Amino acid sequence: MINKLCIIGVGLIGGSLARALRAAKAARTIVGHSRDAAHLQRAMELGVIDRAERLLADAVRDADMVVLAVPVGAMTELLREIAPQLSQRAAVTDVGSVKGAVVAAARDALGARFPVFVPGHPIAGTEKSGVEASFVELFKGQRVVLTPEPDTDPGAVQRVTDMWRATGAEILTMTAAHHDDVLAVTSHLPHMLGYTLVDALLKLDDNKTMVALAASSFRDATRVAASDPEMWHVICLSNRVAVVEALK
């Protein structure tokens, strides 16, 4: 049982995690934090979180589990902000699609507290975003990859593992480098191809007719192009070495 769960970034992933843990009765209190007051208000209205905290220090204070459900590009600054606020019993994890860059940022920001950080990535999601898109079964039967470092606290790893298992997810463990190589091929490259295919079509002279006649094969190949392009821009840059190898 998590006594106080702090989710920073209550969108599709953070919101679905909150819903799943509430349904499993695995967290006593779920606190959400976002820089956008409207997002927090909506999460409260939907019953996704128990309490909204606009101040990061208030959200993290006394939490025994902190989940960073924010874009990869925001991790460095966020880790630096929460470092002095973490309780002695806190475990910290993230949901980023790139692990090498996040591990480096966490090691730099957390310093001596780095062992409580358990890098993670749920292999689940949709092209939609926001707390309205969250749902309780997003992680059920899906895989969550953890990439602990040699100096990661085994107790923190176990607590993060237990949290994800409570959502119905299957846990896999590998190195951050292996994760990034695999995801470059299975996720980051497909997103780049989807965006590029849509962009190429829209640049053609008769694009209106083509869009009107696009059938299931085109929709299946480009569904991911509805995802947040700024977020995926940062993800691909953060994993650029592995993505370039995948392109080759």
N, C-alpha and C positions, 0 to 999 in steps of 0.2 A: 504494500500500500504506500503510495506517494502521499505524504502529508500536504505539502504545498507544491504544486506544479506551476511553474512560470513558463508561459509560451510567449516568446517574443516574435511577433508576426503572425497574426491570427487570420490567415488566408485559407486557401484550399488545403494545404498540408497541415498547417498548425491547427486549423479549425477541425479537420477530420480526425486528427490525433486527439484533440480535446473531446470530441463526440464519442470516439471509440473507447477512451479511458473512462469516461463517465458511464457509458453503457456497461462496461466491465467492472464498475465500482472499484477502480484501481487508483483513484486519486480523490482525496478528501476535499481539497480546494483547488480550483483551477483559476489562475490569474493570467490575464492577457495584457500585453503591452504593444502599442503601435504608436508611431509618430503621427498617425492620422486619427483624429478624434472620431470622425465619422465611421471609420472601420471598427473601432472599439465599441461604439454605440450600437452598431449593427450586430456585432458578436454578442453583446448583452441581450439585445432584443430577441435574438434567435435562441438564447439559452445555451450558447456554446461555451461561455465562460461564466464563472461565478462572480468575478470582480474585474473591473478594468482599472488599470493604473497608467496614467499619462506620464508619470515620472519613472524612469528606468530603475532608479535606486529603490523606489518603493515596490516595484514589481519583483525585483530579484531578492530583496531582503528576506531572510529566513526561508527561502525556497530550498527544498532538498533535491529538486530536479529542475534544471533550466534547459529549455529547448530553443535553439536558435533557428527559427523557421523564416529566415529572411534571405534575400538574394545573395549569391556568393560575393558580389561586389561590396556588400555592406558588412561583411563579417569582420574585417580588420578593425574598423572603428568601433563596432559593437563590442567585440571582445575586450578592447581596451577600456571601454566604459564600464563593463560589468565586473572586470577583474577585482577592483577594490571592494565591490559590494557583495561578493559571494560569501555565503556562510561556510563554516568549517565542514559541514556535512553535505554540501552541495555536490551533485554530479552535473556535468554540463555536456550536452550533445548538440549536434546540428543535423540538418537535412539536406545539405548542399550536394549538388550533382558533380562537383569536383572536390577531390579530397586532398591532393597534394598541396594546393595553394592554401586551403583552409587549415591544414595541420601546421604549415609554416606560420600562418598568421596567429594561430592559437598559441604556439610555442613562444612566439615573440611577445604576445600581449599578456599571457597568463604567467609567464615566468615560472616561479617555484610551484604555482598551482596547476601547471600544465597536466600533471598526471590525472587530474579529475576530469579532463576533457576526453570524451569518447567520440571520435568522428563517426558520423553515420549518414546513410543515404537510403531512404525508402524508395524502392523501384516501383513507384505507383504514382498516378496522377492523371490528369486529363488536360485537354487544351484550354479548359476554362480556368478562371482564377477568382480569388476573392472568397470571403467566408460564406457567401450565399451558395457557392459551388461545393462546399464541404459536405461530406456525408459519412455516416458511421462505419460503413463497410469498405471504405477505400483501401485499407491495408489487409483485409481478410484474404488469406491465401496468397498474398504477395510477399516478395522477398525484401528484406531490409539488410543492407550491407553495412557491417561495422569494420572500421579499419584502425584498430588500436595500435599504438606505437609500442615498442619494447618497454618504455617506462610508464605506460598507462596503468593506472591503478586497477587491478583485477576486480576489486569490489565495485568500482564505478562501472566497469564493463558489465558486470553481472546485473547491476541495477538497471542499466539502460537496456540490456537484453530482456530483462523481465518486463519492462515497460512496453517494449514493442511486441513481445509475445502476448501480452494482454489484449492487443488489438487484433490478434489472429494472424499476425505476420510470421513468416519463416525467417530465421536469422542466418546469415552467411558472414564469415569473417575472412578477410584477405588484407593484403597490404594496400596502402593508399596508391602506390604506383600501379599495381595490378588493376585496381578499381578504375583508375583513370584511363588506362589502356583499353579496358573492356568497354567502358561507357563512351569513349570516343567513337567506337565502331557501332555500338548498339543504340546510342541516343544522340550524341552531339552531331555526328555526321548526318543521320537521318533528318534532324532539324535543319541543318544547313541546306540539304538537298531540297527539302520541302519549301523553305523560304525562296530558294533560288528558282525552283520550277514555277512558283506563282509569279515571281518577279518577271521571269522570262515571258510568261504568257501575257501579262499585262502590258508588256512593251510591244507586242505585236499589233499590227494595224487593225485586224478584225477581232480584237480581244473580247468584245461584247458577245459576239456570236459564239466564240469558243467557250466563254464562261457559261453561257446559256446551255450549251450542249455537253458540258463536262459531266461525265457519268461517274459511277462508283469507283472506277480505277483511279481517276484523277483525285476524287475526294479522299480516298484512302491514302494516296501518296502524299497529300498536302494537308491533311487534317492538322498536323502539328504546326503548320504555318499560322494558325490562329492563336498560338501562344504568344506571350509577351516578348516582343523582339529585343527590347533593351536588356531583359534578363538573360536571354540566350546569347546575345552579343557578348556579355561579360563572361558567361560560362565557357563559350568557345575560346575566347581570348585566354581565360585562366587555364585552359587545358590545351593550349595551342600546339604544343610539341606533339602530343598524342594525336590530336586532330589532323595535323599535317601528315603524320605517318599513315593515318587511316585514309586520307585523301589519296596518297601515293598508291 
